[in-house]
Structures are given as structure tokens and as C-alpha cells.
Amino acid sequence: MATPPASPLQSNIQSPTKSRNTRKSTRLRRLTVRALDQPKPTVYVDAATGRGSGPFKEKFHSYLGVVAREKIPIVHNSWKDVPDTLKDLVWNDILAKFDIPEALNAKKKVMSTVASRWRQFKCNLTTRFVYGNSEGQHEHNPPVKYDVDKETWEQFAASRKTPNWQGIRKKMQEIQKYNDCPHVLSRGGYDLLEKKMMEEKMNKRQHDAMTTENTPNSADPPSPIQRHVKWVLARTKQYGQMT
């Protein structure tokens, strides 16, 4: 009796491979592919702080990080070395995606945020991929993950291994040792923390009004969160311990 052929499922079975799920880089494709006939999202930016407000503020702040990673080469040593023409292109790209009524007055602060995002991006690359030696650090190829060409990455990695840069890195590590109370905030930062705290205060007000049979005054918002309270909560872990 002839042996029956192996089933397609059995013949195509491959040995399972373990893959590590990591957060991908934010790209905000919806803003990138926005149709020309669609209105730009409006964001009101405080000229003094550079912080946005309105329903699209989260996308606005996320996009500043996107444009910093994708438009500005990492091979520049500092923000001062980035050509002004490139900075103008980045600013025009932001204006093409968002309607900012205070654009002229807010440009300096917005671009300062872009510079901060760019420096943080390079710092993360240095920590995770250039000097990262813990398990799983090199599992992902940074040129592929962040769409950086191989030559640019090799040039950047080499610049982070020079004696001059290693001296700067060692100095910053010594300074960081004195930071004995690091915050545990998420990417939302203090804005998200304050938003959650204000929602909790509003919910508590409504709950107290229901238990006392008083009608809450929705027109009267809760009092602002005090600065020292936010500082403490930003450094409080999930189970109540301080960092």
C-alpha cells in the first residue's frame, strides 16, 4: 500500500522563531498623506512656551519628533551645524501639515522643540545601538528601523566613539548620577499627567455632588494642579514608591 503524501500543512510547517515586539518609530502617515482638499488641523501654540493646545495638540507634538528624525541628518554634530536652509524646510513642512495662527511669533519656540527632539533621538541611538551591550539591544538594525542609509549610520556611529565624544559622554554620566529623583512619566509628559489629574478632580466633584444631592457647576472648572503636587506624582511609581 502506497504511503499517502504529506499534507500541505505538515510540509510547510517551520520551526517557530521567537521575535521581540518593540515599539516602532512614529511616522503619522495620516498627516503625510492628507489630501489637498482637506483642511489642515489647527493648533494654537503659546509663543512663550512653544506648547500647543486644541484637539490636535498631541499629533502636533508627535509630528515635531517625526520631522526631527526624518528631515534632519544625524551626522551634524550640533543644532548650530544644521544649515538654516534645512531648518527653513523643516519649518515649512510643519506649516504644510498644521495651521498655526501664531506661526510668526511661535516659530522660535517650535523650532527649539524640534532641536530638542533631534538631540534626544541621537542620544537614544547612541545609548541603544552604539553603546548598547545588554541582551536584545542589537536585535533591530537602526538603519532599517529608522530609515537611515548605511553610510550615514556608520559615520554617526564612528563619531560617537572618538575620544572627544567619549569624554563628553563620561562627563554627562557623572552629572546624571546626581539626579536621584528621575521622573517616571510617559511620552505624554506633564501635559498628560495634568490632564488625567484634572479628569480625576472633575469626576470626584461629580461624585461628591451626587452623594450630597448638589448639582455640580460644570461651568466652573477645578482649580489648577499645584506644581509641587505634579512634581511628586511624576516621580511616584505604580505602587506608590518614590524613585
Secondary structure, 3 states (H helix, E strand, C coil): CCCCCCCHHHHCCCCCCCCCCCCCCCCCHHHHCCCCCCCCCECEECCCCCCEECCCHHHHHHHHHHHHHHHCCCCCCCHHHCCHHHHHHHHHHHHHHCECCCHHHHHHHHHHHHHHHHHHHHHHHHHHHHCCCCCCCCCCCHHHHCCCCHHHHHHHHHHCCCHHHHHHHHHHHHHHCCCCCCCCCCCCHHHHHHHHHHHHHHHHHHHHHHHCCCCCCCCCCCCCCCHHHHHHHHCECCCCCEC
